Amino acid sequence: MIRRRCLERPAYVKSVIKQLKGVHPRNCNICGYQGNFRAFGHPPRYDALCPSCHSLERHRLLFSWLQANNDLVTQADTLHFAPEPCLASILSCRAKTYLTADLVFGRANIILNIEQIDLPAGSLDLVICSHILEHVDDKLALAELYRVLRPGGIAVLMFPVIEGWISTYENEEVTTPKGRDLHFGQMDHVRYFGRDVRDRITAAGFTLEEFTATEPAAHRHGLMRGEKVFIGKKMILNAPGPVNRRSDR
């Protein structure tokens, strides 16, 4: 048995290496590339990276939402945190006004801390915040996003979420990069969101909708099946209170 496994392992390794270059042809909805996508991540996710614009699954899902809501984008004063190059070049042309922000100098137009956004209240129509809330104090960040949006404004949110967990997992005793990698999946993450993340978003004052990666777009564009974009909308005065609405696309 042991000998057979040792003989099989080179074949397994060879098959993994072969699939790193792509398993099924895909179509990138961002740049239009058609062909094999590359693997990305540890462990590798096959067919994840577009070799042309370097978009990943979450970028292509977010772009799907942007395409479906193009009229909203073209009328929006927009702030984009930690801008992804494959999306920033498109948004800069489409949005009414477009501002990018990051904590690191040189990565965006301005330096902003999402937990304490140095912008006037009610100054934006659209804020894009992809894979940031798992790094920061999400309660402070969501409150700040709500503050800087105008009534009717939208926060587009993405983050890793484990739908099988009722509650978000956090642990204040985990403070080292190695510990965070073990507990939260990445050295600079501070939580794994469970499905109660919806309550965290609505607690900040937002109404909530969801945009989900479904077929046939999932296999066509190399999306992660079931991954979601959460759309938090700031209530207009005298409008009904927060609600949850799910929308599969």
TIMISE-778395 format. One record per atom (N, C-alpha, C): residue number from 0; x negated, y negated, z. Coordinates in steps of 0.001 Angstrom, whole numbers, plus 500000, padded with zeros to 6 digits. Layout:
REM TIMISE-778395
NUM/X/Y/Z
...
***
This chain:
REM TIMISE-778395
0/499170/501208/500000
0/500000/500000/500000
0/499130/498734/500000
1/498100/498723/500899
1/497219/497557/500979
1/496448/497382/499683
2/495963/498507/499133
2/495200/498431/497880
2/496074/497883/496756
3/497323/498350/496698
3/498222/497894/495637
3/498475/496395/495739
4/498651/495913/496974
4/498880/494474/497163
4/497672/493663/496738
5/496476/494172/497023
5/495254/493462/496620
5/495145/493391/495098
6/495560/494499/494432
6/495503/494515/492974
6/496552/493588/492367
7/497702/493480/493040
7/498777/492643/492533
7/498509/491157/492725
8/497724/490804/493745
8/497530/489391/494069
8/496926/488588/492926
9/495886/489071/492217
9/495368/488281/491086
9/496436/487983/490037
10/497318/488958/489784
10/498388/488734/488811
10/499353/487668/489311
11/499624/487698/490626
11/500514/486692/491211
11/499895/485305/491107
12/498619/485202/491458
12/497923/483920/491385
12/497897/483417/489948
13/497664/484315/489009
13/497627/483939/487599
13/498981/483407/487150
14/500071/484048/487606
14/501404/483589/487206
14/501723/482225/487795
15/501266/481981/489036
15/501485/480678/489665
15/500749/479592/488895
16/499485/479852/488567
16/498670/478878/487844
16/499301/478562/486484
17/499804/479585/485818
17/500422/479388/484510
17/501642/478482/484606
18/502442/478664/485664
18/503673/477889/485804
18/503427/476454/486276
19/502221/476164/486751
19/501907/474791/487144
19/502014/473832/485964
20/501833/474351/484770
20/501892/473524/483574
20/503307/473363/483038
21/504267/474020/483689
21/505655/473901/483263
21/506285/475250/482997
22/507542/475381/483386
22/508268/476642/483216
22/509306/476515/482110
23/510152/475497/482200
23/511201/475270/481209
23/511059/473866/480628
24/511305/473676/479356
24/511291/472321/478784
24/512364/471452/479440
25/512026/470204/479719
25/512938/469259/480349
25/512991/467972/479529
26/513933/467126/479912
26/514058/465821/479273
26/514032/464749/480351
27/513097/463820/480276
27/513009/462749/481255
27/513996/461650/480885
28/514952/461403/481751
28/515957/460381/481459
28/515425/458966/481646
29/514208/458831/482180
29/513616/457507/482374
29/512854/457059/481130
30/511930/457903/480656
30/511078/457489/479531
30/511417/458186/478223
31/512270/459231/478282
31/512657/459925/477065
31/511771/461090/476687
32/510722/461367/477468
32/509829/462491/477172
32/510611/463805/477156
33/510297/464661/476185
33/510880/465996/476116
33/509763/467019/476043
34/509826/468005/476918
34/508793/469029/476964
34/508597/469518/478389
35/507485/470158/478636
35/507221/470718/479955
35/506832/469639/480951
36/507413/469716/482132
36/506995/468898/483269
36/505927/469667/484042
37/505153/468955/484836
37/504093/469564/485634
37/504584/469848/487053
38/503881/470745/487729
38/504185/471014/489134
38/503661/469878/489993
39/504258/469718/491176
39/503836/468656/492094
39/504127/469110/493517
40/503258/468684/494450
40/503493/468930/495862
40/502783/470160/496389
41/502817/470316/497727
41/502221/471461/498422
41/503254/472009/499407
42/503810/473197/499186
42/503582/474060/498023
42/504137/473425/496757
43/503666/473888/495600
43/504066/473222/494361
43/505542/473399/494048
44/506143/472321/493553
44/507491/472370/492998
44/507325/472387/491477
45/507743/473469/490867
45/507596/473591/489421
45/508505/472611/488697
46/508055/472145/487541
46/508849/471259/486675
46/509290/469996/487414
47/508398/469397/488173
47/508747/468232/488998
47/508263/466911/488408
48/507085/466895/487811
48/506429/465648/487406
48/506469/465458/485904
49/507069/464354/485464
49/507038/464008/484046
49/505620/463563/483683
50/504974/464196/482700
50/503595/463825/482375
50/503480/462484/481657
51/504604/461928/481214
51/504573/460663/480490
51/504673/459463/481438
52/505755/459392/482228
52/505944/458230/483122
52/505632/458555/484574
53/505278/459823/484857
53/504922/460292/486207
53/506073/460201/487206
54/507293/460262/486697
54/508440/460287/487596
54/508585/461659/488228
55/509151/461674/489444
55/509496/462903/490138
55/511014/463069/490155
56/511469/464155/490771
56/512899/464463/490784
56/513717/463307/491358
57/513269/462759/492485
57/514053/461706/493138
57/514113/460436/492302
58/513053/460148/491544
58/513056/458964/490689
58/514081/459121/489568
59/514142/460317/488997
59/515076/460544/487892
59/516522/460567/488385
60/516742/461049/489619
60/518087/460999/490186
60/518499/459562/490467
61/517600/458785/491046
61/517893/457381/491310
61/518172/456638/490009
62/517412/456938/488969
62/517650/456294/487680
62/519020/456665/487126
63/519461/457894/487375
63/520800/458302/486940
63/521861/457420/487572
64/521676/457126/488867
64/522632/456230/489536
64/522539/454824/488944
65/521338/454343/488702
65/521160/453010/488136
65/521811/452911/486756
66/521672/453957/485956
66/522314/453964/484639
66/523829/453883/484759
67/524381/454629/485721
67/525831/454653/485900
67/526356/453341/486468
68/525465/452519/487010
68/525875/451259/487641
68/525086/450081/487068
69/524829/450142/485779
69/524004/449117/485143
69/524589/447714/485275
70/525914/447597/485185
70/526544/446273/485297
70/526288/445663/486665
71/526293/446501/487692
71/526004/446015/489049
71/524571/445496/489131
72/523634/446244/488535
72/522218/445877/488607
72/521952/444567/487888
73/522546/444385/486728
73/522258/443186/485938
73/522766/441913/486609
74/523679/442043/487564
74/524221/440881/488256
74/523617/440694/489651
75/522608/441484/489977
75/522151/441554/491360
75/520808/440877/491596
76/520744/440098/492673
76/519462/439677/493242
76/518948/440878/494021
77/517842/441447/493556
77/517419/442781/493978
77/516095/442752/494720
78/516019/443552/495790
78/514779/443794/496522
78/514502/445283/496479
79/513282/445641/496109
79/512887/447040/495956
79/511701/447319/496874
80/511918/448129/497910
80/510836/448490/498829
80/509995/449612/498244
81/508673/449502/498437
81/507718/450505/497950
81/508057/450902/496515
82/507987/449954/495590
82/508495/450185/494232
82/507736/451276/493484
83/508482/452184/492901
83/507901/453216/492063
83/507659/452621/490680
84/506437/452718/490147
84/506131/452075/488859
84/507080/452468/487735
85/507498/453732/487694
85/508355/454183/486594
85/509726/453528/486630
86/510154/453045/487809
86/511441/452360/487938
86/511282/450845/487963
87/510180/450366/488536
87/509979/448923/488673
87/509939/448231/487316
88/509304/448861/486332
88/509196/448233/485014
88/510567/448067/484363
89/511496/448978/484659
89/512846/448901/484109
89/513683/447887/484872
90/513626/447958/486194
90/514432/447062/487022
90/514027/445604/486846
91/512747/445365/486641
91/512286/443985/486484
91/512907/443323/485258
92/513289/444131/484276
92/513930/443596/483067
92/515446/443526/483191
93/516026/444388/484024
93/517487/444493/484078
93/518116/443636/485171
94/517472/443549/486331
94/518092/442860/487464
94/518160/441354/487216
95/519125/440725/487843
95/519253/439264/487748
95/517992/438607/488259
96/517564/438960/489474
96/516240/438626/489989
96/515692/439886/490639
97/514385/440043/490607
97/513784/441293/491082
97/512541/440991/491907
98/512563/441451/493168
98/511466/441249/494105
98/511057/442596/494665
99/509751/442849/494726
99/509259/444098/495301
99/508527/443824/496602
100/508574/444794/497513
100/507989/444605/498842
100/507306/445877/499314
101/506229/445689/500067
101/505507/446810/500661
101/504747/446284/501871
102/504300/447191/502720
102/503471/446797/503859
102/502009/446626/503469
103/501625/447211/502338
103/500229/447187/501905
103/500041/446124/500838
104/499057/445270/501036
104/498774/444191/500088
104/498408/444771/498720
105/498955/444179/497667
105/498619/444562/496305
105/499547/445574/495681
106/500430/446178/496476
106/501329/447186/495926
106/502672/446600/495473
107/502926/445349/495828
107/504216/444737/495510
107/504052/443223/495480
108/505154/442522/495169
108/505110/441060/495102
108/504778/440429/496448
109/505419/440961/497504
109/505247/440382/498834
109/505099/441492/499873
110/504573/441116/501026
110/504468/442035/502155
110/505681/441810/503056
111/506427/442898/503296
111/507586/442839/504180
111/507627/444073/505058
112/508019/443871/506300
112/508269/444968/507223
112/509765/445251/507216
113/510158/446433/506821
113/511578/446743/506699
113/512297/446719/508046
114/511553/446836/509135
114/512163/446760/510462
114/512406/445313/510897
115/511810/444388/510169
115/511971/442963/510486
115/511742/442177/509194
116/512755/442166/508350
116/512623/441600/507007
116/512631/440072/507069
117/511561/439480/506600
117/511405/438024/506663
117/512082/437363/505459
118/513400/437540/505377
118/514222/436920/504342
118/515519/436439/504989
119/516148/435418/504413
119/517388/434895/505007
119/518513/435919/504997
120/519398/435804/505946
120/520594/436646/505983
120/521453/436359/504757
121/522060/437402/504213
121/522968/437232/503088
121/522328/436700/501831
122/521077/437082/501568
122/520368/436520/500412
122/520228/437496/499247
123/520706/438732/499395
123/520502/439753/498364
123/521800/440474/498032
124/521845/441008/496814
124/522982/441816/496386
124/522670/443305/496394
125/521402/443644/496215
125/521015/445044/496067
125/519635/445257/496685
126/519521/446279/497538
126/518235/446680/498095
126/518031/448155/497808
127/516885/448493/497246
127/516551/449883/496942
127/515489/450341/497929
128/515783/451431/498617
128/514935/451904/499710
128/514837/453425/499611
129/513852/453910/498870
129/513722/455343/498618
129/512562/455931/499407
130/512866/456921/500234
130/511886/457657/501031
130/511048/456728/501913
131/511762/455916/502670
131/511135/455011/503633
131/511692/455222/505035
132/512981/455477/505145
132/513614/455549/506468
132/513062/456667/507333
133/512487/457705/506730
133/511890/458780/507521
133/510538/458396/508107
134/510018/457224/507711
134/508727/456747/508201
134/508857/455723/509331
135/510043/455137/509511
135/510193/453947/510352
135/511326/454141/511359
136/511553/453116/512173
136/512718/453097/513059
136/513941/452837/512178
137/514693/453880/511877
137/515778/453739/510904
137/516904/452851/511417
138/517107/452818/512733
138/518163/451957/513276
138/517838/450486/513022
139/516591/450089/513280
139/516178/448714/513021
139/516219/448409/511526
140/515728/449353/510720
140/515670/449126/509275
140/517067/448969/508682
141/517992/449829/509065
141/519350/449744/508526
141/520037/448446/508954
142/519782/448023/510194
142/520360/446756/510660
142/519823/445590/509848
143/518536/445627/509515
143/517933/444565/508726
143/518437/444577/507284
144/518587/445752/506720
144/519135/445844/505364
144/520539/445269/505320
145/521331/445576/506319
145/522702/445045/506387
145/522675/443524/506507
146/521762/443005/507301
146/521690/441560/507537
146/521361/440790/506268
147/520398/441271/505485
147/519936/440491/504327
147/520864/440619/503124
148/521802/441568/503170
148/522742/441715/502062
148/523914/440749/502184
149/524408/440296/501048
149/525632/439513/501005
149/526825/440455/501207
150/527981/439940/501615
150/529182/440787/501657
150/529424/441420/500289
151/529641/442718/500285
151/529777/443449/499033
151/528454/443951/498488
152/527336/443554/499113
152/526022/444002/498673
152/525796/445475/498974
153/524802/446059/498297
153/524587/447505/498352
153/523145/447837/498724
154/523008/448812/499638
154/521712/449407/499958
154/521679/450801/499356
155/520730/451039/498465
155/520581/452344/497830
155/519488/453084/498596
156/519873/454193/499218
156/519005/454872/500171
156/518746/456316/499744
157/517475/456716/499838
157/517115/458120/499630
157/516107/458529/500693
158/516159/459798/501077
158/515271/460336/502112
158/515453/461844/502157
159/514492/462568/502715
159/514696/464008/502898
159/515796/464242/503931
160/516708/465158/503638
160/517783/465478/504570
160/518032/466978/504539
161/518201/467557/505708
161/518488/468984/505828
161/519964/469120/506162
162/520772/469432/505165
162/522216/469456/505336
162/522673/470553/506294
163/521859/471577/506480
163/522223/472642/507398
163/522079/472279/508864
164/521448/471141/509149
164/521285/470681/510527
164/522372/469678/510863
165/523054/469893/511970
165/524064/468945/512423
165/523415/467631/512826
166/522292/467724/513525
166/521652/466537/514107
166/520266/466307/513533
167/519894/465054/513449
167/518544/464658/513050
167/517544/465119/514099
168/516412/465606/513638
168/515360/466068/514562
168/514290/464995/514722
169/514117/464542/515950
169/513060/463609/516327
169/512407/464122/517596
170/511153/463771/517800
170/510436/464229/518987
170/509366/463198/519329
171/509595/462420/520370
171/508680/461346/520743
171/507326/461861/521208
172/507259/463136/521585
172/505986/463702/522033
172/505059/464032/520873
173/505605/464049/519670
173/504790/464336/518480
173/504254/463018/517947
174/502968/462779/518124
174/502386/461476/517771
174/501174/461573/516846
175/500614/462759/516679
175/499418/462893/515850
175/499800/463219/514414
176/498952/462859/513455
176/499239/463204/512055
176/499447/464700/511853
177/498615/465516/512497
177/498745/466965/512342
177/500067/467450/512924
178/500439/466900/514076
178/501702/467278/514696
178/502894/466868/513857
179/502842/465674/513283
179/503942/465209/512448
179/504064/466037/511172
180/502931/466449/510638
180/502956/467310/509465
180/503650/468631/509787
181/503370/469179/510959
181/503976/470436/511379
181/505464/470275/511664
182/505842/469210/512384
182/507219/469034/512834
182/508120/468408/511773
183/507566/467452/510996
183/508413/466652/510110
183/508056/466783/508635
184/507062/467634/508331
184/506762/467922/506933
184/505780/466999/506256
185/505359/465937/506946
185/504375/465010/506377
185/503727/464235/507523
186/502470/463880/507343
186/501704/463297/508437
186/502215/461944/508902
187/502926/461207/508033
187/503417/459882/508402
187/504942/459839/508531
188/505582/460991/508631
188/507015/461042/508903
188/507266/461110/510399
189/508412/460591/510831
189/508728/460602/512258
189/510053/461316/512560
190/510679/461893/511539
190/511926/462646/511759
190/512273/463457/510524
191/513145/464433/510739
191/513860/465113/509673
191/515331/464762/509854
192/515930/464097/508892
192/517342/463766/508989
192/518199/465021/508830
193/519216/465108/509692
193/520274/466091/509512
193/521466/465408/508867
194/522584/466124/508800
194/523732/465536/508114
194/524389/464411/508903
195/523968/464231/510180
195/524468/463087/510946
195/523859/461770/510479
196/522981/461813/509484
196/522424/460573/508941
196/523539/459669/508428
197/524631/460268/508005
197/525767/459466/507540
197/526309/458585/508664
198/526351/459139/509866
198/526816/458360/511017
198/525844/457226/511321
199/524563/457456/511114
199/523557/456420/511351
199/523744/455269/510366
200/524085/455581/509141
200/524271/454537/508128
200/525535/453732/508405
201/526635/454414/508692
201/527885/453695/508939
201/527844/452935/510258
202/527036/453407/511219
202/526911/452692/512487
202/526290/451315/512295
203/525522/451151/511226
203/524926/449844/510918
203/525938/448898/510286
204/527126/449402/509940
204/528178/448562/509369
204/528541/448886/507939
205/527788/449781/507308
205/528004/450097/505899
205/529189/451048/505709
206/529901/450875/504599
206/530709/451970/504070
206/529769/452819/503218
207/530156/454056/502980
207/529190/454987/502410
207/529777/455794/501263
208/529007/455857/500179
208/529289/456767/499080
208/528038/457589/498806
209/528208/458692/498065
209/527081/459567/497774
209/527072/459945/496298
210/525885/460005/495741
210/525688/460375/494339
210/524790/461607/494348
211/525278/462736/493814
211/524623/464027/494003
211/524098/464593/492692
212/522924/465219/492750
212/522357/465893/491583
212/523090/467201/491346
213/523835/467277/490241
213/524591/468474/489891
213/524235/468897/488469
214/524740/470036/488094
214/524549/470513/486718
214/525550/469839/485770
215/525192/469657/484496
215/523979/470136/483823
215/522788/469188/483919
216/522983/468007/484546
216/521889/467035/484618
216/520698/467594/485398
217/520971/468452/486392
217/519889/468954/487243
217/518855/469727/486429
218/519291/470663/485617
218/518305/471441/484854
218/517783/470643/483660
219/518608/469777/483116
219/518193/469012/481926
219/517066/468032/482271
220/517204/467353/483413
220/516247/466298/483767
220/515279/466701/484884
221/515336/467953/485294
221/514430/468405/486340
221/514721/467762/487678
222/515984/467791/488101
222/516383/467230/489393
222/516422/468332/490445
223/516375/467942/491706
223/516542/468890/492797
223/518039/469054/493052
224/518553/470221/492792
224/519989/470461/492906
224/520487/470106/494309
225/521516/469279/494360
225/522091/468886/495640
225/521453/467672/496275
226/520305/467188/495749
226/519701/465979/496315
226/520655/464803/496132
227/520612/463867/497068
227/521593/462792/497087
227/520960/461403/497078
228/521697/460494/496483
228/521475/459059/496684
228/522621/458587/497581
229/522283/457934/498681
229/523294/457383/499588
229/523461/455904/499267
230/524686/455480/499072
230/524984/454104/498702
230/525772/453455/499830
231/525080/452582/500586
231/525725/451861/501675
231/526169/450491/501208
232/527436/450180/501387
232/527968/448895/500949
232/528343/448038/502148
233/527883/446790/502130
233/528231/445859/503193
233/529666/445393/502999
234/530443/445512/504043
234/531859/445195/503925
234/532093/443731/503587
235/533084/443503/502754
235/533571/442154/502498
235/534510/441779/503638
236/534479/440536/504064
236/535318/440107/505179
236/536776/440426/504909
237/537441/440912/505954
237/538861/441280/505915
237/539121/442546/505114
238/538024/443273/504771
238/538197/444558/504086
238/538376/445658/505123
239/538868/446842/504732
239/539020/447954/505671
239/537687/448352/506274
240/537737/449058/507396
240/536535/449466/508111
240/535762/450543/507371
241/534606/450981/507935
241/533729/451941/507270
241/534442/453249/506952
242/534130/453773/505767
242/534644/455072/505367
242/533501/455852/504743
243/533682/457150/504655
243/532730/458002/503959
243/533371/458516/502681
244/532678/458407/501582
244/533179/458918/500321
244/532062/459628/499607
245/532295/460855/499180
245/531281/461625/498487
245/531652/461721/497019
246/530641/461567/496193
246/530880/461598/494744
246/529789/462425/494087
247/530146/463570/493556
247/529184/464412/492846
247/529135/463997/491390
248/527899/463896/490901
248/527699/463503/489503
248/527004/464629/488759
***
